């Protein structure tokens, strides 16, 4: 029998060889933990559709952030759930609003160990659940919303946020917020643009997590799932407007977009492994249909392999522990 000169299996023959020739690596520092903090809670409240994830009180949030820092996770992204909502999301830029208070607390607690990040969007704070201010006809008013975003940005920067996560998908949001920050002297505040954020079906558990008031959908401002080139265009535009980092969201259903964005821009590219992705793996694992740790690890590596420099994932702390074990 004649064998070919190339025997690819030689590179797979042992764990040591596989580690040595591995093309894609995942580190704890490349993981960001999304966390929810709810006004008025005295203890964490479980989120039914996201087993293991909770709405935090301020005290439990501090503990979770300290745990993430100890695990070597790179950052924590905060989402606030206010007690009172209104049409313009007034609690979003209130210095004593839950998100800004939590930001101050975490910067004081772990600000030297973690990049403390804040979600900059109105959907958690409005009584209609949309990401912006509504016109009388019920359509989101892009330019009026930018003014609210600028106020949010300044409130979050004053609270000490290291990085603002612009997730609202309004036209011109990066340029408008960058100008507002510069005018007030916040020249070092990072902007993460959720550049390619798709209006897909994977956000359901998140809406439970933030007690969303949304009726209808967000298809007039989030991207249409069939469109890949449009996602790249959004990312390039956001970089031109001053974004330091761009994001693709969701992650696994849009790996092609993630790879295309990585090729198109020269800033860091992140991806958000969203609540629906989390819930699917947890549900399948709970039923014994898949290996939980294997599926989580494979999904995270796939996102890195497609081009993500960092991944927002609800498994950040747990996965960081596994990675330390492997080392």
Helices and strands as residue ranges (DSSP letters): G 8-12, H 15-20, G 28-30, E 31-38, E 45-46, E 54-56, H 58-71, E 75-81, G 90-92, H 98-110, E 115-120, H 142-158, E 163-166, H 173-183, E 190-197, H 204-209, H 229-241, E 245-249, G 252-254, H 255-264, E 268-272, H 275-286, H 292-305, E 310-312, H 316-326
